[in-house]
Amino acid sequence: MMLLPVHLFYFYTLSYFIVPKYLYTRKFLQLAVMLVLLTLLCASVYRVIEILFADPYFLKEMRKLNPQAKWKKLDGTFLQQLTNPEYFIHALEQSNSIVWIGLVIKFVQMWHERKQVALQSELNFLKSQIHPHFLFNTLNNLYALTLKQSAKSSEVVLGLSDILRYMLYECDSDYVPLRRDIAIIRNYLTLEKLRYGERLDLNFNQSGSIENQIIAPLLMIPLIENAFKHGASEMMEEAWVNIDLDVDMNRLKLKVSNGRPDQTNAPSASCGNIGILNLRKRLELLYPQRHTLTIYEEEDMYLVIMEIGFGAESLPPLSKKSESDSNLIPKEIKCNT
């Protein structure tokens, strides 16, 4: 307790004055000089407190047991005790050990906080890319209907308002209830069905309970958007999209397949796809080692399979072809990330 003020002064001067002023500004020469001066000052004050207060107190306690007790450490004058190299080196060790342990803990904490801030900033940036991308595609749907002066335009506006409400007020959270994210997907599919009408064969199949799971928002939408953007919108007839969602308490599996347009006019599915590249990065940040995303290409169709493990110990297995896919020999598309 007698020496605690030295440790406090040393730590706070070092961590809140010297390090920010000289280390963060890369003034290394001034930093070295200030460290040496501070170390010598604190070691000297440490020895002064020992000589004047701590050591006499210990000697007094020792003489309660042995009245003839003597302590070599207190031999000599004040100046001789202060300049004794053995005890001064001991003071250097004692005054530095506690302070530098505390400083290392502070640096580790700062590193962790900055890492979390950088991670959150990157996630916010990726999420901000999703919003205008999703909104742009939905507005395109509305524009197509208004050009035809369709009576369905009001339904699109109503559905779009719900999607906007979700993006603006609910997607600010890191995670949302899975059932709400699926409700937005159903809303989006309704808008697409209104847009394409009888020209589109759309099937959405959902199995498993979705009452208690949570998920990062808008992870499934980019895959479904692509099915329409690169499939249905480019096919003049017989456009189709199949979506299968299987959920349990530990895992989510989404399969999205769609018809492939004539390759003479179709753009490459592996290039220029902002939504997929964004999705891959978000999955890596949010579900490291707990997700798989595989894109397959066939002559007349595309197939995307995404699996996410909800729990830390529930890693999703690598995607395997089911019996329904046994006649499919896919070629994986490599996306540049």
N, C-alpha and C positions, 0 to 999 in steps of 0.2 A: 504493500500500500504506500510505503514511503517513496518507492521508486516509480510508482505508476504515473505521476505527472511527467516524468522524463519520456516514458513510452508514448504517452498521449501527445505530447508536444512534437516528438520525433515523427510519429505516424502522420499526424494531420498536416504538419509543415511539408512533409515529403509528398503526400498523396494529393493535397489540395493546393499547394503552391509551387513547389519545385517541379514536379512531374508535368502538370499542365502547362507551366510557363516555359519550360526548357525542353522536355522530352517531346511533347506534342508539336512544338514548333521547330523541332530538329536542331536545336542549339546545343549540340553535344558537348562542346568545350565548356560552355557556361554550366551545363548540367554536371559535368565531372567536378568542376571547381566547387559548386554549391554542395554536392554530395560529400566531398571531403571535408569542407568546412562544417557542415551540419553534423557529420559523424564525429568529428573531433569535439565539437561543442557539446553534443549530447553525452559523449563518453566522459568529458570533464565534469559536467553537471552531475552525472551519475556517480562519479568518484567523490565529489563534494558532499552529496547527500549521504553516501556511505560513511565518509570520514566524520561528518558532523552529527549524524543522527542514527543511521542504521547500525554501524559497527559498535558505537558505544552502547546502544540499546541491547545488542546481542551479548556484549561483554557483561553488562549489568545482569542479564538473565542467567548467564553462565556462573556468575559469582554467587547467585542465590544457592546454587548446588555446591560450588567450591569457592570459598572466599579468597583462596590464593590463586585463582585462575588468571592466566595471562594469555594475551593473543598477540602473536607476532605481527599480525596485520596492522596493529595500532602502534607499533614501535616507530619512533622518530617524530619529527615535527610535522605540521600540516603540509608544508611544501614537499617534504621528503615522501610522505605518504601519497600525495597527489601525483608526483612524478615517478613513483615506483613502477618500472616497466611491466612487471608481472601482473600487478593489480590493475594497471591501466589497460593492458591487453584483455584481461578478464572483463573489465567494464565495457570495452568495445564489443566483445562477444555477446554479453548479456543484453546490452542496449540495442544491438542490431538483430539478434535472432527473432525476438518477438515481433518487432516492427516489420521485418521483411516477410515473415510468414503471413502477417496481416495484409501486407501489400500484394503478395502473390494471390491471396484469396480475393482481394479487390479487383485485380487484373482479370482473374478468371471470371468473376461475376460480370465485369464490364464486357469481356469478350462474348459471354453467353447472351447478354442483353443486346449487344450490337448484332449478333448473329440472328437473334429472334426478330429484331427490327428489320434487318435486311430481308429475312425470309418473308415477313409479313408484307413488306413493301413490294416484293416480287409477286406475291400472291395477289395483292390488290391491283397491281399493274395488269396481271394476266386476266383477272376478273373484269377489270375495266375494259379490256379488249373484247370480252364476250358480249357485254351489254350492247354496244353500238352495232356489233356484228349481227347479233340476234335481232335487234330492233330493225336494222336495215333490211334483213330478209323478210321480216314480217310486214314491214311497210311496202315492200315490193308486192306482196300478196294483195294488200289493200289497194295498191295502185292498179294492179291488173283488173280487179273487180270494178273499180270506179270507172275505168276506161270503157267497160262493157255496160256501165250504168246498172250494175247488178243490184237487185234488192237485198242481196246477202251482205252488202257492204256494212250495214249497221251491225250485223252479227260479228263481223270481223273487228269493227271498232270496239265493241263490247269485250270481245275476247282479248284484243290487244291491250285494253285498259287493265285487265286482270294480270296479264303478263308484265306490264310496266309496273304495276303496284308491287308485284312479287320481286322484280329486279331492284326497285328503288328502296323498298322498306324491309324486305325480308332477306335479301341476298347479302346484306352488309355483315351478317353473321358468318362465322367460319363454317358452321354446320347448320343444316335445317332438317326438319322431319322429312323422312323419305317420302311419306305419303303426299306431302305438299309439293315436292319436286315432281312426283309422278302426276299430280293433278295438273301442273303447268304443262307437262308433256301432252296429256290428253287434250288440254285446251289448244295447244299448238297443232296437234293432229286434226282437231276439229276445223281449225282455220285452213289447213292444207286441203282437207276434204271439201270444204266450201269452194276453194279456189279451183280444184281440178274436176270436181263433180264426178260424173260417171266414167270419165276417162281414167280414173285412178282406182286400182284395186288395193285397198289399204287394210292390213290386218295387224291388230295389236293384241297380243296375248300376255296375260300377267298371271303368275302363279306364286303362291306363298303369301305369308302375312307381312304387312308393311306398317304395323301399328307402332312399333317401338324403336325402329332403326333411325339413325340420323346419318346424313351424308353431306359432303361438300356440295353446294348448290351448282346447278347447271353443268354437271359433268356429262350427262347423257344427251343433252340437247344437241351438241355439235355433231354427234354421230347420226342423229335422226335428221338434222338439217341437211347433212351431206347426202343422205339417201334421196332427198327430194331435189337438191340442187344439182347433183351429178347423175341423177337417175331419172326421176319422173319429169323434171322440167325439160329434159333433153330428148325425151321419147315422144314421138308424135302419137303413138297408139300403144295399147297394151302396157301401160305403165303400172308398175306394182311395187309395193313396199311392204315387207313383213318385219314386224318387231316382236321379239320374244323376250320377256323379262321374268327371270326366276330369282326369287328372294327367299332367304331364310335368315335366322338370327346372326349368322356368322359371315354370310357371303351374298353378294349380288352378281348376277350374270346377265348381261345384256347382249342379245344377238340382233343385229340389224342387217337385213339383206334387201337388195333392190335390183331391178332390171338394169342391164347395161346397154347404153345407146350404141348406135352405129359408130364403130371406132374411127371411121374416116373423118367425122366431125367432132368427136368427143375429145375434150381436153384430158391431159394426163391426170389420173387420180392421185399421183404421188407428188405432184408439184403444185405450188401456189395455194396450198390448203392451209390457211391460217388457223381455222378451227381445230384441225387435227393436231397441228404442231403445238398450239396452245394447250390442248387437252393433255398431250403427252407430258408437257412440262408440269402442269398442275398435278397430274397423277404422281409424278416423281417426287414432288414436294410434299403432297398431302398424304400419300399412301406409299411411302418407300418400302420396297420388298413385299408389298401387299396388293399388288395389282398386276394384271396382264392386259395388254391391248394388242390385238392381232388383226391385221387387215389382209383379206384374201381377194384375189381377182380370178374370175373365170371368164370364159368367152362371152357369156350372156348375162353375167351377174356379178355383183360385189357382195362380199360378206365381211362384217366387222364383229368381233367378239371382244367384249370388255368384261373383266372380272375384277371385283374389289372385295377385299377382306375387311370386315368391319372391326374385328377385334385384333389386338396386337399379336395374339397367338393363332389367329385363324388365317393363315396365308392361303390365298387361292391357288389351286393347282394350275399348272400350265394348261391352256386350252387344248382339249382333245376333241376330235371329231365324234359326234354322236352318231347313232344309227341312222338318223335322218340325213346326215351329211356323208354317209358312206360312199355315195356315188359321186362325191365332189372331190376333185384332185386340185387343190388350190395352189396358187402361186402367190407367195407373200409379197406385198408391195413394200418397198423400202422407202420411208419418208425421211428426207434430210432434216435433221433437227439441229 
